[in-house]
């Protein structure tokens, strides 16, 4: 492929939920960095195969693999298939995720279970199974895809927020326990990323989130993919147990009570004489 780097040449990567959105962005960047990639899907084979075709058309190696990440036997079969096809597994990216938009008091048990099972249990099952292979084959890299709600509560997304907070701690404990086997575990936490789902979420998504993001724009799947490539590469070989926020600083800033227009230069100049000096 026309690689943006060759930092991962020959490595084998598996990305879950990789047929569209952020997952597709990640798998495309890994392929451009030289990886042979397995594109996991659960219910949309056409999207996964289209992603595979895009990689192959650019000269990369890829194949699609079906598995429900909430079922241990399917996870084992998926990872066994990747190892059989490509001869190993060096990089796992846990991207599969779902969410339910509902107020806390309206979320059903079934909805809670679906989100927690997919996002958190799936991350655990894939990580554990991949690590069992990696520890006997020289180590590897696991990258969990988090969210801004790793650290901040998102209203009407209680199960999603709980699952991503769990992924934050799963990342840390896995990094501590698996380091002895040469396995690094980190989390990449995207902010506002414009994809098919978020455009459906709000037709003015890019403008609304871009206006409150310090860098002045929303992110793209490629932004997340490039961060994953860095975390998976030898350039970050001493980085483990960490979360890298790819969010343009939107979830770094605190809520600020003053209106945006009060920050322009004219109003600042006009208010200088009214500044209060605090002495201690």
MIPA-979187 format. One record per residue (C-alpha): residue in one letter; x, y, z; residue number from 0. Coordinates in steps of 0.001 Angstrom, whole numbers. Layout:
// MIPA-979187
+------+---------+---------+---------+------+
! resn !       X !       Y !       Z ! resi !
+------+---------+---------+---------+------+
!    A !       X !       Y !       Z !  NUM !
...
+------+---------+---------+---------+------+
***
This chain:
// MIPA-979187
+------+---------+---------+---------+------+
! resn !       X !       Y !       Z ! resi !
+------+---------+---------+---------+------+
!    X !       0 !       0 !       0 !    0 !
!    X !    1009 !    3645 !    -140 !    1 !
!    X !    2044 !    3459 !    3477 !    2 !
!    X !    2162 !    6537 !    5637 !    3 !
!    X !    4855 !    4649 !    7557 !    4 !
!    X !    6435 !    1224 !    7469 !    5 !
!    X !    6663 !     957 !   11221 !    6 !
!    X !    4605 !   -2225 !   11450 !    7 !
!    X !    5771 !   -4037 !    8321 !    8 !
!    X !    4931 !   -7730 !    8431 !    9 !
!    X !    3020 !   -7577 !   11724 !   10 !
!    X !    -332 !   -9315 !   12045 !   11 !
!    X !   -3235 !   -7276 !   13424 !   12 !
!    X !   -6811 !   -8125 !   14316 !   13 !
!    X !   -9348 !   -5317 !   14702 !   14 !
!    X !  -12806 !   -6115 !   16052 !   15 !
!    X !  -15824 !   -4330 !   14653 !   16 !
!    X !  -13746 !   -3128 !   11721 !   17 !
!    X !  -16172 !   -2959 !    8816 !   18 !
!    X !  -17142 !     670 !    9275 !   19 !
!    X !  -16574 !    3858 !   11245 !   20 !
!    X !  -13676 !    4097 !   13656 !   21 !
!    X !  -12846 !     406 !   13271 !   22 !
!    X !  -12439 !     781 !    9520 !   23 !
!    X !  -10259 !    3837 !   10022 !   24 !
!    X !   -8029 !    1867 !   12369 !   25 !
!    X !   -7683 !   -1141 !   10107 !   26 !
!    X !   -6869 !    1029 !    7082 !   27 !
!    X !   -4102 !    2849 !    8960 !   28 !
!    X !   -2637 !    -416 !   10268 !   29 !
!    X !   -2586 !   -1787 !    6722 !   30 !
!    X !    -891 !    1376 !    5459 !   31 !
!    X !    1738 !     913 !    8158 !   32 !
!    X !    2527 !   -2533 !    6775 !   33 !
!    X !     302 !   -4856 !    8806 !   34 !
!    X !   -1484 !   -7885 !    7513 !   35 !
!    X !   -4940 !   -7341 !    8939 !   36 !
!    X !   -7942 !   -9386 !    9974 !   37 !
!    X !  -11203 !   -7451 !    9742 !   38 !
!    X !  -13692 !   -8736 !   12307 !   39 !
!    X !  -17434 !   -8333 !   11881 !   40 !
!    X !  -20543 !   -9724 !   13536 !   41 !
!    X !  -23550 !   -8932 !   11354 !   42 !
!    X !  -22355 !   -6938 !    8304 !   43 !
!    X !  -20189 !   -9145 !    6061 !   44 !
!    X !  -20658 !   -6828 !    3080 !   45 !
!    X !  -19026 !   -3906 !    4922 !   46 !
!    X !  -16136 !   -6066 !    6129 !   47 !
!    X !  -15535 !   -7468 !    2657 !   48 !
!    X !  -15618 !   -3973 !    1163 !   49 !
!    X !  -12942 !   -2898 !    3657 !   50 !
!    X !  -10859 !   -5955 !    2775 !   51 !
!    X !  -11230 !   -5182 !    -928 !   52 !
!    X !  -10072 !   -1600 !    -356 !   53 !
!    X !   -6942 !   -2823 !    1424 !   54 !
!    X !   -6186 !   -5453 !   -1206 !   55 !
!    X !   -6689 !   -2972 !   -4053 !   56 !
!    X !   -3966 !    -841 !   -2481 !   57 !
!    X !   -1588 !   -3790 !   -2275 !   58 !
!    X !   -2181 !   -4881 !    1324 !   59 !
!    X !   -3107 !   -8234 !    2830 !   60 !
!    X !   -6415 !   -8630 !    4612 !   61 !
!    X !   -9309 !  -10980 !    5194 !   62 !
!    X !  -12679 !  -10784 !    6937 !   63 !
!    X !  -13486 !  -12963 !    9940 !   64 !
!    X !  -16881 !  -13336 !   11589 !   65 !
!    X !  -17234 !  -13629 !   15363 !   66 !
!    X !  -19482 !  -12468 !   18175 !   67 !
!    X !  -17013 !  -11050 !   20701 !   68 !
!    X !  -19401 !  -11824 !   23575 !   69 !
!    X !  -19088 !  -15584 !   23015 !   70 !
!    X !  -15818 !  -17159 !   24194 !   71 !
!    X !  -15908 !  -20074 !   21729 !   72 !
!    X !  -16320 !  -17719 !   18766 !   73 !
!    X !  -13478 !  -15513 !   20018 !   74 !
!    X !  -11196 !  -18545 !   20298 !   75 !
!    X !  -12148 !  -19681 !   16811 !   76 !
!    X !  -11555 !  -16187 !   15405 !   77 !
!    X !   -8086 !  -15828 !   16886 !   78 !
!    X !   -7174 !  -19388 !   15913 !   79 !
!    X !   -8244 !  -18546 !   12358 !   80 !
!    X !   -6082 !  -15419 !   12265 !   81 !
!    X !   -3058 !  -17346 !   13537 !   82 !
!    X !   -3672 !  -20099 !   11004 !   83 !
!    X !   -4107 !  -17663 !    8108 !   84 !
!    X !   -1229 !  -15286 !    8876 !   85 !
!    X !    1049 !  -17403 !   11074 !   86 !
!    X !     608 !  -15417 !   14281 !   87 !
!    X !    -997 !  -12454 !   16007 !   88 !
!    X !    1019 !   -9406 !   17049 !   89 !
!    X !   -1609 !   -6691 !   17544 !   90 !
!    X !   -5164 !   -6856 !   18853 !   91 !
!    X !   -7421 !   -3802 !   18712 !   92 !
!    X !  -10617 !   -4125 !   20743 !   93 !
!    X !  -12957 !   -1771 !   18914 !   94 !
!    X !  -16338 !   -3543 !   18918 !   95 !
!    X !  -18922 !   -1494 !   20743 !   96 !
!    X !  -22596 !    -648 !   21010 !   97 !
!    X !  -24559 !    1958 !   22940 !   98 !
!    X !  -28105 !    2578 !   24144 !   99 !
!    X !  -29340 !    6179 !   24327 !  100 !
!    X !  -31766 !    6286 !   27259 !  101 !
!    X !  -32128 !    8044 !   30595 !  102 !
!    X !  -30747 !    6096 !   33565 !  103 !
!    X !  -34235 !    5272 !   34883 !  104 !
!    X !  -35404 !    3826 !   31555 !  105 !
!    X !  -32555 !    1455 !   30650 !  106 !
!    X !  -33716 !   -2156 !   30685 !  107 !
!    X !  -31730 !   -5082 !   32015 !  108 !
!    X !  -31455 !   -6490 !   28501 !  109 !
!    X !  -30099 !   -3204 !   27145 !  110 !
!    X !  -27592 !   -2966 !   29988 !  111 !
!    X !  -26429 !   -6540 !   29369 !  112 !
!    X !  -26029 !   -6026 !   25632 !  113 !
!    X !  -23804 !   -2979 !   26058 !  114 !
!    X !  -21703 !   -4361 !   28914 !  115 !
!    X !  -21314 !   -7757 !   27241 !  116 !
!    X !  -20233 !   -6311 !   23907 !  117 !
!    X !  -18040 !   -3467 !   25092 !  118 !
!    X !  -16488 !   -4800 !   28298 !  119 !
!    X !  -16878 !   -8570 !   28303 !  120 !
!    X !  -15916 !   -8692 !   24625 !  121 !
!    X !  -12790 !   -6667 !   25353 !  122 !
!    X !  -11881 !   -9074 !   28155 !  123 !
!    X !  -12499 !  -12253 !   26136 !  124 !
!    X !  -10537 !  -11056 !   23097 !  125 !
!    X !   -7675 !   -9725 !   25229 !  126 !
!    X !   -7388 !  -12890 !   27310 !  127 !
!    X !   -7467 !  -15177 !   24276 !  128 !
!    X !   -4982 !  -13072 !   22320 !  129 !
!    X !   -2669 !  -12804 !   25347 !  130 !
!    X !   -2595 !  -16596 !   25757 !  131 !
!    X !   -1143 !  -16774 !   22247 !  132 !
!    X !    1128 !  -13739 !   22580 !  133 !
!    X !    2800 !  -14857 !   25816 !  134 !
!    X !    4122 !  -17985 !   24102 !  135 !
!    X !    5225 !  -16184 !   20935 !  136 !
!    X !    7392 !  -13283 !   22039 !  137 !
!    X !    4764 !  -10823 !   23249 !  138 !
!    X !    2467 !   -8419 !   21495 !  139 !
!    X !     323 !   -5322 !   21727 !  140 !
!    X !   -3291 !   -4905 !   22815 !  141 !
!    X !   -5063 !   -1606 !   22172 !  142 !
!    X !   -8485 !   -1023 !   23703 !  143 !
!    X !  -10704 !    1663 !   22215 !  144 !
!    X !  -12146 !    3826 !   24949 !  145 !
!    X !  -13997 !    7141 !   24915 !  146 !
!    X !  -14168 !   10527 !   26544 !  147 !
!    X !  -16475 !    8829 !   29023 !  148 !
!    X !  -13509 !    6861 !   30321 !  149 !
!    X !  -13204 !    9818 !   32684 !  150 !
!    X !  -16336 !   11980 !   32276 !  151 !
!    X !  -19997 !   10945 !   32585 !  152 !
!    X !  -22083 !   11068 !   29409 !  153 !
!    X !  -25788 !   11701 !   30105 !  154 !
!    X !  -28257 !    9150 !   28704 !  155 !
!    X !  -25414 !    6702 !   28098 !  156 !
!    X !  -25131 !    4993 !   31469 !  157 !
!    X !  -24273 !    1505 !   30212 !  158 !
!    X !  -21857 !    2821 !   27597 !  159 !
!    X !  -20136 !    5076 !   30127 !  160 !
!    X !  -19878 !    2247 !   32654 !  161 !
!    X !  -18412 !     -70 !   30014 !  162 !
!    X !  -15769 !    2438 !   28917 !  163 !
!    X !  -14832 !    3209 !   32511 !  164 !
!    X !  -14402 !    -528 !   32966 !  165 !
!    X !  -12179 !    -697 !   29887 !  166 !
!    X !   -9951 !    1978 !   31442 !  167 !
!    X !   -9290 !    -231 !   34484 !  168 !
!    X !   -9148 !   -3445 !   32456 !  169 !
!    X !   -6387 !   -1816 !   30414 !  170 !
!    X !   -4403 !    -993 !   33533 !  171 !
!    X !   -4686 !   -4358 !   35262 !  172 !
!    X !   -3933 !   -6239 !   32026 !  173 !
!    X !    -843 !   -4087 !   31466 !  174 !
!    X !     390 !   -4848 !   34979 !  175 !
!    X !    -186 !   -8602 !   34730 !  176 !
!    X !     879 !   -9144 !   31122 !  177 !
!    X !    4008 !   -7005 !   31056 !  178 !
!    X !    6142 !   -9943 !   32194 !  179 !
!    X !    5250 !  -11696 !   28930 !  180 !
!    X !    6285 !   -8761 !   26757 !  181 !
!    X !    2672 !   -7736 !   26146 !  182 !
!    X !    1859 !   -4038 !   26195 !  183 !
!    X !   -1737 !   -2957 !   26835 !  184 !
!    X !   -2965 !     587 !   26237 !  185 !
!    X !   -6181 !    2451 !   25564 !  186 !
!    X !   -6908 !    4967 !   22805 !  187 !
!    X !   -9886 !    7159 !   23710 !  188 !
!    X !  -11471 !    9102 !   20842 !  189 !
!    X !  -13421 !   12293 !   21312 !  190 !
!    X !  -15971 !   13604 !   18816 !  191 !
!    X !  -15381 !   11595 !   15639 !  192 !
!    X !  -17501 !   12125 !   12542 !  193 !
!    X !  -18702 !    8775 !   11235 !  194 !
!    X !  -21971 !    7381 !    9858 !  195 !
!    X !  -23405 !    6828 !   13353 !  196 !
!    X !  -22603 !   10288 !   14690 !  197 !
!    X !  -24035 !   11962 !   11589 !  198 !
!    X !  -27285 !   10107 !   12294 !  199 !
!    X !  -27015 !   11108 !   15954 !  200 !
!    X !  -27069 !   14759 !   14912 !  201 !
!    X !  -27200 !   16168 !   11406 !  202 !
!    X !  -25094 !   19134 !   12538 !  203 !
!    X !  -22624 !   16952 !   14443 !  204 !
!    X !  -19393 !   18321 !   12983 !  205 !
!    X !  -20312 !   21959 !   13602 !  206 !
!    X !  -21724 !   21434 !   17090 !  207 !
!    X !  -18751 !   19463 !   18378 !  208 !
!    X !  -16193 !   21405 !   16376 !  209 !
!    X !  -17278 !   24621 !   18057 !  210 !
!    X !  -16541 !   23297 !   21553 !  211 !
!    X !  -13347 !   21422 !   20664 !  212 !
!    X !  -10213 !   23512 !   21360 !  213 !
!    X !   -8608 !   22447 !   18074 !  214 !
!    X !  -11689 !   23731 !   16278 !  215 !
!    X !  -12811 !   20585 !   14483 !  216 !
!    X !  -14106 !   17079 !   14996 !  217 !
!    X !  -11884 !   14077 !   14456 !  218 !
!    X !  -11877 !   11454 !   11724 !  219 !
!    X !  -11420 !    7662 !   11863 !  220 !
!    X !   -7955 !    8217 !   10379 !  221 !
!    X !   -7012 !   10368 !   13399 !  222 !
!    X !   -7819 !    7440 !   15684 !  223 !
!    X !   -6095 !    4956 !   13377 !  224 !
!    X !   -2874 !    6953 !   13336 !  225 !
!    X !   -2839 !    7008 !   17141 !  226 !
!    X !   -3300 !    3228 !   17210 !  227 !
!    X !    -393 !    2784 !   14780 !  228 !
!    X !    1832 !    4841 !   17077 !  229 !
!    X !     784 !    2925 !   20200 !  230 !
!    X !    1330 !    -397 !   18408 !  231 !
!    X !    4756 !     540 !   17044 !  232 !
!    X !    8211 !     261 !   18572 !  233 !
!    X !    8210 !    4047 !   18891 !  234 !
!    X !    6078 !    3523 !   22017 !  235 !
!    X !    7800 !     347 !   23204 !  236 !
!    X !    7970 !    1540 !   26841 !  237 !
!    X !    4374 !    2737 !   26971 !  238 !
!    X !    1901 !     441 !   28709 !  239 !
!    X !   -1122 !     829 !   30943 !  240 !
!    X !   -1873 !    4290 !   29536 !  241 !
!    X !   -4794 !    6051 !   27898 !  242 !
!    X !   -4168 !    8328 !   24920 !  243 !
!    X !   -7027 !   10759 !   24331 !  244 !
!    X !   -7525 !   11573 !   20652 !  245 !
!    X !  -10054 !   14341 !   21129 !  246 !
!    X !   -8603 !   17738 !   20262 !  247 !
!    X !   -8632 !   18482 !   24021 !  248 !
!    X !  -12438 !   18583 !   24163 !  249 !
!    X !  -12593 !   16371 !   27265 !  250 !
!    X !   -9574 !   18000 !   28883 !  251 !
!    X !  -11231 !   21361 !   29393 !  252 !
!    X !  -13429 !   22054 !   32394 !  253 !
!    X !  -16896 !   23546 !   32144 !  254 !
!    X !  -16392 !   27324 !   32026 !  255 !
!    X !  -19288 !   29546 !   33108 !  256 !
!    X !  -18457 !   32646 !   31044 !  257 !
!    X !  -19931 !   33028 !   27608 !  258 !
!    X !  -17643 !   32598 !   24624 !  259 !
!    X !  -18069 !   36172 !   23392 !  260 !
!    X !  -16696 !   37545 !   26668 !  261 !
!    X !  -13301 !   36237 !   25644 !  262 !
!    X !  -12801 !   38466 !   22597 !  263 !
!    X !  -10233 !   41222 !   22671 !  264 !
!    X !  -12583 !   44204 !   22730 !  265 !
!    X !  -14490 !   42988 !   25731 !  266 !
!    X !  -11269 !   42073 !   27483 !  267 !
!    X !   -9923 !   45578 !   26949 !  268 !
!    X !  -13186 !   47113 !   28139 !  269 !
!    X !  -13156 !   45056 !   31292 !  270 !
!    X !   -9509 !   45620 !   32274 !  271 !
!    X !  -10375 !   48519 !   34573 !  272 !
!    X !  -12794 !   46288 !   36435 !  273 !
!    X !  -10325 !   43492 !   37137 !  274 !
!    X !  -10158 !   42354 !   40723 !  275 !
!    X !   -6766 !   41768 !   42325 !  276 !
!    X !   -6666 !   39073 !   44980 !  277 !
!    X !   -3961 !   39417 !   47631 !  278 !
!    X !   -2841 !   36826 !   50133 !  279 !
+------+---------+---------+---------+------+
***
